[in-house]
Structures are given as structure tokens and as C-alpha cells.
Amino acid sequence: MSIPLEDLFNDVIAKAQRGLGLSDSRLAAQSGLSVDEILDARAGKADYAQLLKLAPHLKLHGPSLVTMSHNAWRPVEVNLTGLAQFNTPWNDMTVNSYLVWDVETKNAAAFDTGANAGPMIEFIQKNHLNLSLIFLTHTHPDHIMDLAKLSVNGAVTTFVNERESCDGGKTFRIEDTESWQTGALKIEPRSTWGHTKGGITYIVSGLERPVAIVGDALFASSMGGGLVSYADALATNRQEIFTLPDNTVICPGHGPMTSVGEEKARNPFYPEFK
């Protein structure tokens, strides 16, 4: 079963309004809509014309927002040898974790654990893979919940940015860390903070397409909330993710996989690429 988009159009509106620090009254005054219409938009009730009026004042791409309101797009399904996505339930939502591996050596690296690492562990065993490294995109509980089980209580080294250390993780400074190697795969860390204080995107090269495991930095047609800094969340995504080749697979912490090219075309938060 395909994973639904993480965010609806009104989620995008709410994240942008909150991130920009705009009150309902101020946004209404800027856009020409009433406060009630702003509230309706955040509740998922807005028409085409209202969305196009709102978007510029939220620094969003209006037509992409309209497309989202019609549920008219979802990313092309990704099938890439050496990459597997695991989607596990967490409260009333789901969370993703990922596995990449070198098909020759069978060396594998895991990214986050999800709420339950059981499906990933079963996959590793079934395919006779050797889990050599674990990487954490950030340390929100839904992403590290099963770290002890996946790492076999620390037998497999887990790396985490020193800006948000956690039990069982070996910290690294991104300024001092160029990359890791497992089999023929190279894994490079990039700082995509803003959703959390130490969010990391991991760029994997050595498969048929480049892969970016982005955690909650970016979602299909959306992004993680700028809980620490909305401005820096936008800026680091632009600098570290949107500069990657268009065919790069984006592996988000929630929702379906997508690509850099698709996000340039469809993500309302990045109007400059349209």
C-alpha cells in the first residue's frame, strides 16, 4: 500500500504562517481575506482564489498549493536496488526508516529506527545483509525508538550529530566529518537543521541514483515544521538538498519517497524553482 502524503495544503499554510510569525489579523490585512477565511484555510476549507491570495504573503507557490488542495499529485514510486523503506505506526501517524546496502559485499547501513525496527531486522536477515553502521537524522522519539534492538545494544555503531546526542549514539562534528564508507557506498553528512537543532541529511552515493536521507527536513510537497528555526530550515534545505542532482531520491522521515526534481516542481515552500 502506498504511503499517503505527510501534509495536506492546510498543514503547509499553518507551518508557513507559524514560521513567519504572522497573526491571523496581520495575514488577513496583507492578503485581503477575512480572519474567518484565514481560519477556514487552516481548517482545510479554502477555494482556488483564496489560496492564490494567501500564498504570496506566506512566501509559498500558489499553484502548487492549489494542486495539493485537489489531491492532484503524488511522487513517482521509487524502486531502487540497494534501498528499502520501512514504514511503522507511531500513535496516530507513521514514521519511516531506511536501509541501504552494497549488493556486492552485502554491507548495509540503516538510517533511523522508526517506531519498530522489527521489519528492518527481518529484511536484513532474509537478504543475508551485514548491518555495519546506523545513522540518526535527528533524535525525536519516533525516529530512535528502537535503537537498542537495531544496534544489538550497541554492537553496531550508531552515529548522531553532537548537537543532539542520545543514549547509544556516537557523536560526530559535521565540521570534522567528510564521509563514511561501507562496501562501495559512500555516506556524506550535511547539516539540515531548523526542524531540530542538529538535523542531518545523509547523501548516499554508489547506487544507480544518488540518495538523500533527509529525516524531517523535507517531505513530499512539504517540509518539517521549523521548530527551532523556520528560516534556517528553509535555508539549509535550499543549500544542502535542492543543490543535489534532480534525480536524487529523497527519503523523508514521513510520507512517500520523492526526488529533488519533483520537489523543485511541486513543493510550495520553494517557489523560486517553479
C-alpha contacts under 8 A as a table, 3 or more apart, distances in Angstrom:
res1	aa1	res2	aa2	distance
2	S	256	P	7.47
3	I	255	G	5.72
3	I	256	P	5.34
4	P	255	G	5.83
4	P	256	P	6.59
5	L	8	L	7.28
5	L	74	R	7.32
5	L	219	F	7.98
5	L	220	A	6.48
5	L	255	G	4.92
5	L	256	P	6.30
6	E	219	F	6.87
6	E	220	A	7.32
6	E	222	S	7.87
6	E	254	H	5.89
6	E	255	G	4.61
6	E	256	P	7.81
7	D	10	N	7.88
7	D	11	D	5.56
7	D	12	V	6.77
7	D	219	F	7.99
7	D	221	S	7.80
7	D	222	S	6.49
8	L	11	D	5.24
8	L	12	V	6.66
8	L	68	M	6.59
8	L	69	S	7.11
9	F	12	V	5.15
9	F	13	I	6.43
9	F	44	G	7.24
9	F	65	L	5.89
9	F	66	V	7.69
9	F	68	M	5.35
9	F	69	S	5.41
10	N	13	I	4.90
10	N	14	A	6.12
10	N	41	A	6.15
10	N	42	R	4.81
10	N	43	A	6.44
10	N	44	G	5.16
10	N	69	S	8.00
11	D	14	A	5.09
11	D	15	K	6.13
11	D	42	R	7.07
12	V	15	K	5.20
12	V	16	A	6.16
12	V	222	S	6.40
12	V	268	P	7.87
13	I	16	A	5.27
13	I	17	Q	6.06
13	I	41	A	7.68
13	I	42	R	6.39
13	I	58	L	7.42
14	A	17	Q	5.19
14	A	18	R	5.97
14	A	42	R	6.02
15	K	18	R	5.24
15	K	19	G	5.87
15	K	225	G	5.87
15	K	226	G	7.65
16	A	19	G	5.01
16	A	20	L	6.04
16	A	58	L	5.84
16	A	59	K	7.77
16	A	60	L	7.90
16	A	269	F	7.98
17	Q	20	L	5.27
17	Q	21	G	6.07
17	Q	22	L	5.41
17	Q	23	S	7.63
17	Q	58	L	6.23
18	R	21	G	5.04
18	R	22	L	6.45
19	G	22	L	7.94
19	G	225	G	7.69
19	G	226	G	6.26
19	G	229	S	7.77
19	G	230	Y	5.12
19	G	231	A	7.53
20	L	58	L	7.41
20	L	230	Y	7.50
22	L	26	R	6.18
22	L	27	L	6.01
23	S	26	R	5.22
23	S	27	L	6.11
24	D	27	L	5.20
24	D	28	A	5.99
24	D	35	V	5.87
24	D	38	I	6.56
24	D	39	L	7.63
25	S	28	A	5.04
25	S	29	A	6.17
25	S	35	V	5.92
26	R	29	A	5.09
26	R	30	Q	6.20
27	L	30	Q	5.11
27	L	31	S	5.99
27	L	38	I	7.74
27	L	54	L	7.97
27	L	57	H	7.25
28	A	31	S	5.27
28	A	32	G	5.63
28	A	33	L	4.89
28	A	34	S	5.33
28	A	35	V	5.53
28	A	38	I	6.68
29	A	32	G	5.48
29	A	33	L	6.99
29	A	34	S	7.71
30	Q	57	H	6.88
31	S	53	K	5.77
31	S	54	L	5.64
31	S	57	H	6.60
32	G	53	K	7.56
33	L	37	E	6.05
33	L	38	I	6.83
33	L	50	Q	7.41
33	L	53	K	7.80
33	L	54	L	7.93
34	S	37	E	5.08
34	S	38	I	6.40
35	V	38	I	4.99
35	V	39	L	6.23
36	D	39	L	5.03
36	D	40	D	6.11
37	E	40	D	4.92
37	E	41	A	6.13
37	E	46	A	7.42
38	I	41	A	5.11
38	I	42	R	6.41
39	L	42	R	5.23
39	L	43	A	6.24
40	D	43	A	4.91
40	D	44	G	6.30
40	D	45	K	4.94
40	D	46	A	6.31
41	A	44	G	5.13
41	A	45	K	4.92
41	A	46	A	4.78
41	A	51	L	7.83
42	R	45	K	7.26
46	A	50	Q	6.08
46	A	51	L	6.54
47	D	50	Q	5.38
47	D	51	L	6.32
48	Y	51	L	5.35
48	Y	52	L	6.35
48	Y	66	V	6.11
49	A	52	L	5.20
49	A	53	K	6.30
50	Q	53	K	5.08
50	Q	54	L	6.17
51	L	54	L	5.06
51	L	55	A	5.96
51	L	62	G	6.36
51	L	65	L	6.99
51	L	66	V	6.59
52	L	55	A	5.45
52	L	56	P	7.47
52	L	62	G	4.88
52	L	63	P	7.11
52	L	66	V	7.66
53	K	56	P	6.83
53	K	57	H	7.83
53	K	62	G	7.92
54	L	57	H	5.75
54	L	58	L	6.57
54	L	62	G	7.78
55	A	58	L	5.17
55	A	59	K	6.09
55	A	60	L	4.77
55	A	61	H	6.02
55	A	62	G	4.98
55	A	65	L	7.66
56	P	59	K	4.84
56	P	60	L	5.72
56	P	61	H	7.02
56	P	62	G	7.12
57	H	60	L	7.54
59	K	269	F	7.04
59	K	271	P	7.57
60	L	65	L	7.63
60	L	268	P	4.98
60	L	269	F	5.06
60	L	270	Y	6.84
60	L	271	P	6.05
61	H	64	S	5.61
61	H	65	L	6.40
61	H	267	N	7.74
61	H	268	P	4.55
61	H	269	F	6.68
61	H	270	Y	7.01
61	H	271	P	4.76
61	H	274	K	7.99
62	G	65	L	5.07
62	G	66	V	6.27
62	G	268	P	7.02
63	P	66	V	4.97
63	P	67	T	6.18
64	S	67	T	5.01
64	S	68	M	6.30
64	S	266	R	5.63
64	S	267	N	6.54
64	S	268	P	5.32
65	L	68	M	5.10
65	L	69	S	6.31
65	L	268	P	5.87
66	V	69	S	4.98
66	V	70	H	6.50
67	T	70	H	5.27
67	T	71	N	6.35
67	T	72	A	5.42
67	T	73	W	6.81
68	M	71	N	4.96
68	M	72	A	6.21
68	M	73	W	6.86
69	S	72	A	7.69
71	N	74	R	7.94
74	R	220	A	7.74
75	P	220	A	7.19
75	P	256	P	7.40
75	P	257	M	7.23
75	P	258	T	5.39
75	P	259	S	7.79
75	P	262	E	6.96
76	V	258	T	6.88
77	E	257	M	7.30
77	E	258	T	7.63
78	V	249	V	7.73
78	V	257	M	6.66
78	V	258	T	7.33
79	N	83	L	7.90
80	L	83	L	5.67
80	L	84	A	7.97
80	L	207	L	7.98
80	L	208	E	7.32
80	L	209	R	7.71
81	T	207	L	7.40
81	T	208	E	7.68
82	G	99	L	7.85
82	G	100	V	5.25
82	G	101	W	4.94
82	G	102	D	6.32
82	G	103	V	6.49
82	G	207	L	6.70
83	L	98	Y	7.24
83	L	99	L	5.81
83	L	100	V	4.60
83	L	101	W	6.78
84	A	98	Y	5.70
84	A	99	L	5.23
84	A	100	V	6.55
85	Q	96	N	6.66
85	Q	97	S	6.01
85	Q	98	Y	4.69
85	Q	99	L	6.64
86	F	96	N	5.46
86	F	97	S	5.20
86	F	98	Y	6.01
86	F	114	G	7.68
86	F	119	P	7.02
86	F	120	M	6.64
87	N	94	T	6.29
87	N	95	V	5.55
87	N	96	N	4.56
87	N	97	S	6.64
87	N	114	G	7.24
88	T	94	T	5.34
88	T	95	V	5.50
88	T	96	N	6.52
88	T	114	G	6.18
88	T	115	A	5.86
88	T	116	N	6.30
89	P	92	D	7.29
89	P	93	M	5.90
89	P	94	T	4.20
89	P	95	V	6.38
89	P	115	A	6.55
90	W	93	M	5.26
90	W	94	T	5.12
90	W	95	V	6.54
90	W	115	A	5.95
90	W	142	D	6.69
91	N	94	T	7.62
94	T	254	H	6.71
95	V	114	G	5.60
95	V	115	A	6.93
95	V	142	D	6.74
95	V	143	H	7.22
95	V	253	G	5.88
95	V	254	H	5.09
95	V	255	G	7.71
96	N	112	D	7.85
96	N	113	T	7.85
96	N	114	G	5.59
96	N	143	H	7.76
96	N	252	P	7.10
96	N	253	G	4.90
96	N	254	H	5.58
96	N	255	G	7.63
97	S	110	A	7.54
97	S	111	F	5.78
97	S	112	D	5.13
97	S	113	T	5.41
97	S	114	G	5.20
97	S	143	H	7.45
97	S	253	G	6.82
98	Y	110	A	5.74
98	Y	111	F	5.10
98	Y	112	D	6.88
98	Y	113	T	7.89
98	Y	213	I	7.87
98	Y	251	C	7.75
99	L	108	A	6.76
99	L	109	A	5.76
99	L	110	A	4.50
99	L	111	F	6.30
99	L	120	M	7.58
100	V	108	A	5.54
100	V	109	A	5.45
100	V	110	A	6.55
101	W	106	K	6.07
101	W	107	N	5.50
101	W	108	A	4.01
101	W	109	A	6.31
101	W	129	L	7.69
101	W	183	G	7.98
101	W	185	L	7.48
102	D	105	T	5.72
102	D	106	K	5.23
102	D	107	N	5.53
102	D	108	A	6.49
102	D	182	T	7.57
102	D	183	G	5.75
102	D	184	A	6.01
102	D	185	L	6.34
102	D	206	G	7.89
102	D	207	L	7.81
103	V	106	K	5.23
103	V	107	N	7.71
104	E	183	G	7.75
105	T	183	G	5.81
105	T	184	A	7.98
106	K	128	H	7.23
106	K	129	L	4.90
106	K	130	N	5.93
106	K	183	G	7.58
107	N	129	L	6.08
107	N	130	N	4.87
107	N	131	L	6.18
107	N	132	S	6.27
107	N	182	T	6.05
107	N	183	G	5.67
108	A	129	L	6.32
108	A	130	N	5.65
108	A	131	L	4.70
108	A	132	S	5.80
108	A	133	L	7.02
108	A	182	T	6.98
109	A	131	L	5.77
109	A	132	S	5.91
109	A	133	L	4.77
109	A	134	I	5.59
109	A	135	F	7.51
109	A	182	T	7.46
110	A	113	T	7.64
110	A	131	L	7.26
110	A	133	L	6.41
110	A	134	I	4.67
110	A	135	F	6.18
111	F	134	I	5.81
111	F	135	F	4.79
111	F	136	L	5.71
111	F	137	T	7.05
111	F	213	I	7.40
112	D	134	I	7.23
112	D	135	F	6.19
112	D	136	L	4.92
112	D	137	T	6.55
112	D	143	H	5.31
112	D	144	I	5.90
112	D	147	L	7.86
113	T	116	N	6.64
113	T	117	A	5.38
113	T	143	H	5.59
113	T	144	I	5.29
113	T	145	M	6.54
113	T	146	D	5.63
113	T	147	L	6.01
113	T	150	L	7.05
114	G	117	A	6.29
114	G	142	D	5.74
114	G	143	H	4.75
114	G	144	I	6.29
114	G	145	M	6.41
114	G	146	D	6.90
115	A	142	D	5.41
115	A	143	H	6.68
115	A	144	I	7.31
115	A	145	M	5.27
115	A	146	D	6.22
116	N	119	P	7.30
116	N	145	M	7.07
116	N	146	D	5.69
117	A	120	M	5.37
117	A	121	I	6.18
117	A	146	D	5.73
117	A	147	L	7.78
117	A	149	K	7.13
117	A	150	L	6.02
118	G	121	I	5.12
118	G	122	E	6.14
119	P	122	E	5.12
119	P	123	F	6.19
120	M	123	F	5.02
120	M	124	I	6.19
121	I	124	I	5.06
121	I	125	Q	6.26
121	I	150	L	6.98
122	E	125	Q	5.19
122	E	126	K	6.01
123	F	126	K	5.09
123	F	127	N	6.07
124	I	127	N	5.43
124	I	128	H	5.97
124	I	129	L	5.05
124	I	130	N	7.22
124	I	131	L	7.37
125	Q	128	H	5.06
125	Q	129	L	6.39
126	K	129	L	7.91
131	L	134	I	7.84
131	L	156	V	7.31
132	S	156	V	6.21
132	S	157	T	7.46
132	S	182	T	7.27
133	L	156	V	6.05
133	L	157	T	5.59
133	L	158	T	6.21
133	L	159	F	7.85
133	L	182	T	7.94
134	I	151	S	7.42
134	I	156	V	7.02
134	I	157	T	6.20
134	I	158	T	4.49
134	I	159	F	6.24
135	F	158	T	5.59
135	F	159	F	4.90
135	F	160	V	6.28
136	L	139	T	6.94
136	L	143	H	7.66
136	L	144	I	7.44
136	L	158	T	7.36
136	L	159	F	6.29
136	L	160	V	5.28
136	L	161	N	7.86
136	L	200	I	7.67
137	T	143	H	7.97
137	T	160	V	7.27
137	T	199	G	5.65
137	T	200	I	4.83
137	T	201	T	6.28
137	T	202	Y	7.62
137	T	213	I	7.69
137	T	214	V	6.83
137	T	215	G	5.18
137	T	216	D	7.95
138	H	143	H	7.17
138	H	160	V	7.36
138	H	161	N	7.76
138	H	164	E	7.11
138	H	196	T	6.99
138	H	198	G	6.57
138	H	199	G	5.04
138	H	200	I	6.65
138	H	215	G	6.99
139	T	143	H	6.31
139	T	144	I	6.11
139	T	164	E	6.66
139	T	165	S	7.57
139	T	166	C	6.95
140	H	143	H	5.68
140	H	144	I	6.79
141	P	144	I	5.37
141	P	145	M	5.41
142	D	145	M	5.53
143	H	253	G	7.78
144	I	147	L	5.37
146	D	149	K	5.56
146	D	150	L	6.28
147	L	150	L	5.15
147	L	151	S	5.85
147	L	153	N	7.82
147	L	168	G	7.51
148	A	151	S	5.36
148	A	152	V	5.86
148	A	153	N	4.61
148	A	154	G	6.72
148	A	168	G	7.23
149	K	152	V	5.06
149	K	153	N	6.20
150	L	153	N	7.63
151	S	154	G	5.02
151	S	155	A	5.78
151	S	156	V	4.75
151	S	157	T	6.95
151	S	158	T	7.19
152	V	155	A	5.30
152	V	156	V	6.54
153	N	156	V	7.83
153	N	168	G	7.62
154	G	157	T	6.14
154	G	158	T	7.47
154	G	168	G	6.12
157	T	169	G	7.35
157	T	170	K	7.06
158	T	168	G	6.90
158	T	169	G	4.90
158	T	170	K	5.75
159	F	169	G	5.44
159	F	170	K	4.82
159	F	171	T	5.77
159	F	172	F	6.82
160	V	164	E	7.22
160	V	165	S	6.18
160	V	166	C	7.64
160	V	169	G	5.78
160	V	170	K	6.01
160	V	171	T	4.92
160	V	172	F	6.27
161	N	164	E	5.87
161	N	165	S	6.40
161	N	171	T	5.38
161	N	172	F	5.22
161	N	173	R	6.25
161	N	174	I	6.95
161	N	198	G	5.99
161	N	199	G	7.51
161	N	200	I	7.17
162	E	165	S	5.24
162	E	171	T	4.66
162	E	172	F	5.37
162	E	173	R	5.87
162	E	198	G	7.44
163	R	197	K	6.45
163	R	198	G	4.88
164	E	197	K	6.88
164	E	198	G	5.57
165	S	169	G	6.64
165	S	170	K	7.79
165	S	171	T	6.24
166	C	169	G	5.57
172	F	176	D	7.62
172	F	177	T	6.98
173	R	176	D	5.40
173	R	177	T	6.28
174	I	177	T	5.06
174	I	178	E	7.61
174	I	189	P	6.81
174	I	190	R	7.27
174	I	191	S	7.26
175	E	178	E	7.89
177	T	189	P	7.48
178	E	188	E	6.25
178	E	189	P	7.22
179	S	186	K	6.62
179	S	187	I	5.34
179	S	188	E	4.36
179	S	189	P	6.63
180	W	186	K	5.82
180	W	187	I	5.09
180	W	188	E	6.59
181	Q	184	A	7.07
181	Q	185	L	5.72
181	Q	186	K	4.69
181	Q	187	I	6.22
182	T	185	L	5.32
182	T	186	K	6.67
184	A	206	G	5.96
185	L	204	V	6.62
185	L	205	S	5.75
185	L	206	G	4.73
185	L	207	L	7.32
186	K	203	I	7.93
186	K	204	V	5.64
186	K	205	S	5.27
186	K	206	G	6.48
187	I	202	Y	6.23
187	I	203	I	5.53
187	I	204	V	4.63
187	I	205	S	6.66
188	E	202	Y	5.47
188	E	203	I	5.00
188	E	204	V	6.55
189	P	200	I	6.28
189	P	201	T	5.83
189	P	202	Y	4.62
189	P	203	I	6.38
190	R	200	I	5.60
190	R	201	T	5.13
190	R	202	Y	6.20
190	R	203	I	7.54
190	R	240	E	6.44
191	S	198	G	7.19
191	S	199	G	6.22
191	S	200	I	4.85
191	S	201	T	6.31
191	S	236	T	6.92
191	S	240	E	7.27
192	T	198	G	7.53
192	T	199	G	5.26
192	T	200	I	5.28
192	T	201	T	6.06
192	T	214	V	7.89
192	T	217	A	6.37
192	T	233	A	6.57
192	T	236	T	4.93
192	T	237	N	5.96
192	T	240	E	6.88
193	W	196	T	5.60
193	W	197	K	5.46
193	W	198	G	5.33
193	W	199	G	4.40
193	W	200	I	6.78
193	W	217	A	7.34
193	W	229	S	7.95
193	W	232	D	6.68
193	W	233	A	5.70
193	W	236	T	6.66
194	G	197	K	5.96
194	G	198	G	7.83
194	G	199	G	7.21
194	G	217	A	7.77
194	G	226	G	5.29
194	G	227	L	6.54
194	G	228	V	5.06
194	G	229	S	4.48
194	G	230	Y	5.89
194	G	231	A	7.39
194	G	232	D	5.13
194	G	233	A	3.98
194	G	234	L	7.76
194	G	236	T	7.87
195	H	199	G	7.00
195	H	216	D	6.95
195	H	217	A	6.37
195	H	224	G	5.91
195	H	225	G	5.63
195	H	226	G	4.46
195	H	227	L	4.90
195	H	228	V	5.61
195	H	229	S	6.70
195	H	230	Y	7.26
195	H	233	A	6.08
196	T	199	G	5.46
196	T	226	G	7.66
196	T	227	L	6.45
196	T	228	V	5.64
197	K	228	V	6.25
199	G	215	G	7.54
199	G	217	A	7.35
200	I	214	V	6.83
200	I	215	G	7.35
201	T	212	A	6.41
201	T	213	I	5.49
201	T	214	V	4.35
201	T	215	G	6.71
201	T	217	A	7.81
202	Y	212	A	5.57
202	Y	213	I	5.13
202	Y	214	V	6.57
203	I	210	P	7.14
203	I	211	V	5.70
203	I	212	A	4.54
203	I	213	I	6.54
204	V	207	L	7.72
204	V	210	P	5.93
204	V	211	V	5.03
204	V	212	A	6.28
204	V	213	I	7.93
205	S	209	R	7.41
205	S	210	P	5.13
205	S	211	V	6.67
206	G	209	R	7.72
206	G	210	P	7.29
207	L	210	P	6.46
207	L	211	V	7.96
209	R	247	N	6.73
209	R	248	T	6.10
209	R	249	V	7.01
210	P	245	P	7.92
210	P	247	N	7.27
210	P	248	T	4.80
210	P	249	V	6.32
211	V	248	T	5.34
211	V	249	V	4.66
211	V	250	I	6.20
211	V	251	C	7.35
212	A	241	I	7.68
212	A	248	T	6.73
212	A	249	V	5.99
212	A	250	I	4.99
212	A	251	C	6.00
213	I	250	I	6.13
213	I	251	C	4.63
213	I	252	P	6.30
214	V	217	A	5.64
214	V	218	L	6.40
214	V	250	I	6.73
214	V	251	C	5.91
214	V	252	P	5.30
214	V	253	G	7.00
215	G	218	L	7.18
215	G	251	C	7.27
215	G	252	P	5.04
215	G	253	G	4.34
215	G	254	H	7.84
216	D	219	F	6.92
216	D	223	M	6.88
216	D	224	G	5.00
216	D	252	P	6.08
216	D	253	G	5.07
216	D	254	H	7.07
217	A	223	M	5.80
217	A	224	G	5.22
217	A	233	A	6.91
217	A	237	N	6.92
217	A	252	P	7.52
218	L	222	S	6.25
218	L	223	M	3.98
218	L	224	G	5.79
218	L	237	N	7.43
218	L	252	P	6.21
219	F	222	S	4.81
219	F	223	M	4.73
219	F	224	G	6.88
219	F	252	P	5.56
219	F	253	G	7.54
219	F	254	H	6.73
219	F	255	G	6.62
219	F	256	P	7.85
220	A	223	M	7.51
220	A	252	P	7.75
220	A	255	G	6.81
220	A	256	P	6.61
220	A	257	M	7.00
220	A	258	T	5.96
220	A	263	E	6.75
220	A	267	N	7.18
221	S	263	E	6.14
221	S	266	R	5.73
221	S	267	N	3.98
221	S	268	P	6.50
221	S	269	F	7.94
222	S	267	N	5.86
222	S	268	P	6.98
222	S	269	F	6.77
223	M	269	F	7.79
225	G	230	Y	7.04
226	G	229	S	4.96
226	G	230	Y	3.79
226	G	231	A	7.44
226	G	232	D	7.85
226	G	233	A	5.84
227	L	230	Y	6.75
229	S	232	D	5.31
229	S	233	A	6.10
230	Y	233	A	5.01
230	Y	234	L	6.29
231	A	234	L	5.32
231	A	235	A	6.14
232	D	235	A	4.81
232	D	236	T	5.79
233	A	236	T	5.50
233	A	237	N	6.17
234	L	237	N	5.32
234	L	238	R	6.26
234	L	269	F	7.96
235	A	238	R	5.13
235	A	239	Q	6.15
236	T	239	Q	4.97
236	T	240	E	5.69
236	T	241	I	7.63
237	N	240	E	5.37
237	N	241	I	5.10
237	N	242	F	6.40
238	R	241	I	5.89
238	R	242	F	4.97
238	R	243	T	6.82
239	Q	242	F	6.37
239	Q	243	T	6.11
240	E	243	T	6.05
240	E	244	L	7.27
241	I	244	L	5.57
241	I	260	V	7.37
242	F	245	P	7.90
242	F	260	V	6.20
242	F	264	K	7.49
244	L	248	T	6.62
244	L	260	V	7.00
245	P	248	T	5.56
245	P	260	V	6.89
245	P	261	G	7.73
246	D	259	S	6.67
246	D	260	V	4.71
246	D	261	G	4.15
246	D	262	E	7.71
247	N	259	S	6.01
247	N	260	V	6.28
247	N	261	G	6.25
248	T	259	S	5.45
248	T	260	V	5.64
248	T	261	G	7.75
249	V	257	M	6.98
249	V	258	T	5.92
249	V	259	S	4.52
249	V	260	V	6.79
250	I	257	M	5.67
250	I	258	T	5.10
250	I	259	S	4.97
250	I	260	V	6.59
251	C	256	P	7.65
251	C	257	M	5.01
251	C	258	T	6.88
252	P	255	G	6.69
252	P	256	P	7.19
252	P	257	M	6.30
258	T	262	E	6.65
258	T	263	E	7.33
259	S	262	E	5.22
259	S	263	E	6.26
260	V	263	E	5.18
260	V	264	K	6.19
261	G	264	K	5.15
261	G	265	A	6.41
262	E	265	A	5.13
262	E	266	R	5.92
262	E	267	N	7.83
263	E	266	R	5.01
263	E	267	N	4.92
264	K	267	N	6.16
264	K	270	Y	6.88
264	K	273	F	5.27
264	K	274	K	6.67
265	A	273	F	6.64
265	A	274	K	5.65
266	R	274	K	7.93
267	N	270	Y	5.91
267	N	271	P	7.55
268	P	271	P	6.01
270	Y	273	F	6.30
270	Y	274	K	7.90
271	P	274	K	5.59
